[in-house]
Amino acid sequence: MIANLDKPLKLDNVARIACFSSFHFHRVFRAIIGETLSQFVKRLRLERALHILSFEPDRSFTDVAIACGFASSSDFSRSFKQRYGVPPSAFDVDTFRVLRRVEWQEAVEDPTTRHRLDRLPIGQNPDGFVVAIRKLPPRRIAYIRVLDPYRPDVVANAAERLITWATERGLEDGQWLGYMWDDPEIVAHNNCRYDVGVEAELAQPDGEVGVLEFPSMQVAQVELRGPIDLEVRALDWLYKTWLPNSGYVPADLPGFEAWIGLPFAHGTDYFELFAQIPVEPR
């Protein structure tokens, strides 16, 4: 469903795919997500539009509207104004992202660690990050999804459960991944969705463990070995400094943490992984 926001998404069709009646699916979906399906889809479409406008400011509103599943530019403008108070032509994306960044930092319970999410100024690369462009094949992923992933230990606990699940099935040697579906500078932190996953060709859905397939993709990759603030700086540099001058734009896919070994193998203060952002030619 998330991968098809540019297409019509009707409750009856989604419920049928999930093997529920429309009535039961509506109740279950709202209980889990806190929004109706239509509210959820409209919010994601608008947040995708903000993401596009952040990195492709010259793109026409008509093009953005169609790419995000709105019937027309006027439909997009009307929905945008209902949510954000002004039409997209009058919206200050940069200021909005700054304010969301502050909210993101305030979501960190320990105030002494909030500085780890400070923005890296555009143009700076104090860590000497170097990008490698990689082509990745299609992949089948077994995953556990975490809502509001900035709560203490919630991601690490999900990773521990998935490692146990994978080890019991002999799947622990696959590539381990973490990936965020939402940009925390656009999406409120409590609405962000993060998956802990492992590549597993033969995996099947099992309880809280879901399965999805990613298509082949091209990623810009940076190798990281250090604390969380190193990763935050790497992502800031990739999106704000490297990307605008690269000839690429973000692809409509989540950014990945490709762990070197098991996730959280060194605890929660030191990480070894590749930060990967899917890209496509501008």
C-alpha positions in Angstrom: 0.0 0.0 0.0 2.7 2.5 1.0 4.6 1.8 -2.3 1.5 2.7 -4.3 0.5 6.1 -2.9 0.3 7.4 -6.4 -2.5 5.1 -7.2 -6.2 5.0 -5.9 -6.4 3.2 -2.6 -9.9 2.2 -1.6 -10.8 0.6 1.7 -12.7 -2.3 0.1 -9.7 -3.3 -2.0 -7.1 -2.9 0.8 -9.3 -4.9 3.2 -9.7 -7.7 0.6 -6.0 -8.0 0.2 -5.6 -8.2 4.0 -8.4 -10.9 4.1 -10.7 -8.8 6.3 -14.2 -7.4 5.8 -14.1 -3.7 5.2 -15.8 -3.1 8.6 -13.3 -5.2 10.6 -10.3 -3.9 8.7 -11.4 -0.3 9.4 -11.6 -1.0 13.1 -8.3 -2.9 13.4 -6.4 -0.3 11.3 -7.7 2.6 13.3 -6.9 0.8 16.6 -3.3 0.1 15.6 -2.5 3.3 13.6 -4.7 5.8 15.4 -6.1 7.1 12.0 -8.6 5.9 9.5 -7.1 4.5 6.3 -8.2 7.6 4.3 -6.6 9.9 6.9 -3.4 7.8 7.0 -3.1 7.8 3.2 -3.7 11.5 2.8 -1.2 12.3 5.5 1.5 10.1 3.8 0.8 11.7 0.4 1.2 15.2 1.8 4.4 14.2 3.7 5.7 12.6 0.5 4.9 15.9 -1.3 6.9 17.8 1.3 9.9 15.4 0.8 9.8 16.0 -2.9 9.6 19.8 -2.5 12.6 19.7 -0.1 14.9 18.1 -2.7 13.3 19.1 -6.0 12.0 22.7 -5.4 11.7 23.4 -9.1 9.3 20.5 -9.7 5.8 21.7 -10.7 3.0 21.4 -8.2 1.0 19.4 -10.9 3.9 16.9 -11.2 4.1 16.6 -7.4 0.4 16.2 -7.1 0.3 13.3 -9.6 3.4 11.6 -8.1 1.7 11.7 -4.7 -1.7 10.3 -5.8 -3.8 13.5 -5.9 -6.3 13.9 -8.6 -5.1 17.3 -9.7 -3.0 20.2 -8.5 -6.1 21.9 -7.1 -6.9 18.8 -5.1 -3.4 18.8 -3.8 -3.4 22.5 -3.0 -6.7 22.2 -1.1 -5.6 19.2 0.9 -2.2 20.8 1.6 -3.9 24.0 2.9 -6.3 22.0 5.1 -3.3 20.3 6.8 -0.6 23.0 6.9 -2.7 26.2 6.9 -1.3 27.7 3.6 -1.2 26.5 0.0 2.1 24.8 -1.1 3.1 28.0 -3.0 3.3 29.9 0.3 4.8 27.1 2.4 8.4 27.6 3.8 9.7 24.0 3.7 13.1 24.9 5.2 11.6 26.6 8.3 9.2 23.7 8.7 12.1 21.2 8.7 14.0 23.2 11.3 11.0 23.2 13.7 10.5 19.4 13.1 14.2 18.9 13.9 13.7 20.6 17.3 10.7 18.4 18.0 12.8 15.4 17.1 15.5 16.4 19.5 13.0 17.1 22.3 11.7 13.5 21.8 15.0 12.3 23.2 14.3 11.7 26.9 17.9 12.4 28.1 18.5 16.1 27.6 22.3 15.6 27.8 22.3 13.6 24.6 20.0 15.8 22.5 23.1 17.5 21.0 23.8 14.3 19.0 20.9 15.4 16.7 22.3 18.8 16.0 22.4 19.7 12.3 25.6 19.6 10.4 25.9 22.9 8.6 25.6 22.7 4.8 28.9 22.3 3.0 30.8 20.9 6.0 32.2 17.4 6.1 34.4 17.2 9.3 34.3 13.4 9.3 35.6 13.0 5.7 32.6 11.0 4.5 33.1 9.4 1.1 30.2 8.2 -1.1 30.2 4.9 -2.9 27.4 4.3 -5.5 26.1 0.7 -5.3 23.5 -1.3 -7.3 21.5 -3.6 -5.1 19.5 -6.6 -6.4 15.8 -7.3 -5.4 15.6 -8.4 -1.8 13.1 -10.3 0.4 13.1 -9.0 4.0 11.7 -10.4 7.2 11.1 -7.5 9.5 9.6 -6.2 12.8 8.1 -2.7 12.6 8.4 -0.2 15.3 6.2 2.9 15.7 7.6 6.0 17.3 11.2 4.5 17.2 12.7 7.3 19.4 11.4 5.8 22.6 14.2 4.3 24.8 15.3 0.8 23.7 12.3 0.1 21.6 14.3 -0.5 18.4 17.1 -2.5 20.2 14.4 -4.7 21.8 12.7 -5.4 18.4 16.1 -6.3 17.0 16.7 -8.7 19.8 13.3 -10.4 19.2 14.0 -10.7 15.4 17.5 -12.1 16.0 16.0 -14.8 18.2 13.3 -15.5 15.6 16.0 -15.7 12.8 18.4 -17.8 14.8 15.7 -20.4 15.4 15.1 -20.7 11.7 18.8 -20.6 10.6 18.4 -17.1 9.0 20.7 -15.1 11.2 23.5 -15.0 8.6 21.6 -12.8 6.2 22.3 -9.0 5.8 20.7 -7.2 8.7 19.0 -3.9 8.0 17.3 -1.0 9.7 15.2 1.4 7.6 13.1 4.4 8.3 10.0 5.0 6.2 9.6 8.6 7.3 11.7 11.7 7.4 11.7 13.0 11.0 12.2 16.5 9.7 8.8 16.2 8.0 6.9 13.6 10.0 6.1 14.0 13.7 8.3 11.6 15.6 5.4 9.7 17.1 4.2 8.9 13.5 7.6 7.7 12.3 7.9 4.0 11.3 11.1 2.0 11.5 11.7 -1.6 10.5 14.4 -3.9 11.8 14.9 -6.5 9.1 17.1 -9.4 7.8 17.4 -10.5 4.2 15.8 -13.9 4.0 14.8 -15.4 0.7 12.6 -18.1 2.1 11.0 -16.2 5.0 7.3 -16.3 5.5 5.1 -13.9 7.7 5.0 -15.2 11.3 3.2 -13.3 14.1 4.8 -9.9 14.5 7.3 -10.7 11.8 6.2 -9.4 8.4 7.8 -10.0 5.0 8.2 -7.5 2.2 10.2 -7.3 -1.1 12.3 -4.4 -2.2 13.0 -3.9 -5.9 16.5 -3.5 -7.2 17.8 -0.1 -6.4 20.8 2.2 -6.6 22.1 3.6 -3.3 24.6 6.2 -2.2 26.5 4.6 0.6 28.8 5.8 3.4 30.6 3.5 5.8 30.2 4.4 9.5 31.9 3.2 12.6 31.1 5.3 15.7 28.3 6.8 17.8 24.8 7.8 16.7 25.8 11.4 16.1 28.2 10.2 13.5 25.3 8.7 11.6 23.2 11.9 12.0 26.1 14.0 10.5 26.5 11.5 7.7 22.8 11.7 6.7 22.8 15.5 7.0 25.9 15.6 4.7 24.4 13.2 2.3 21.1 14.9 1.9 22.1 18.6 2.3 25.6 18.8 0.8 26.4 15.8 -1.4 23.0 15.2 -3.0 22.3 18.6 -4.4 25.6 18.5 -6.3 25.5 14.8 -7.2 23.2 14.6 -10.3 20.9 12.4 -8.3 17.6 12.9 -6.4 16.2 10.6 -3.6 14.3 7.6 -4.9 10.9 6.9 -3.4 12.3 4.3 -1.0 13.4 4.4 2.7 17.0 5.0 3.7 18.8 2.0 5.0 21.2 1.1 7.8 23.0 -2.0 6.5 24.6 -3.4 9.6 28.1 -4.9 9.6 27.2 -8.1 11.5 24.3 -8.3 13.8 22.4 -5.1 14.8 23.5 -3.5 18.1 26.4 -6.0 18.2 28.4 -3.3 20.1 25.5 -2.0 22.2 23.6 1.2 21.7 26.5 3.8 21.8 28.7 2.5 19.0 27.6 1.2 15.6 29.3 -0.4 12.6 27.1 -0.1 9.4 26.7 1.4 6.0 24.3 4.3 5.7 22.5 4.0 2.3 20.1 6.4 0.6 18.3 5.1 -2.5 18.9 7.5 -5.4 18.0 7.9 -9.1 19.4 10.2 -11.8 18.0 13.8 -11.7 
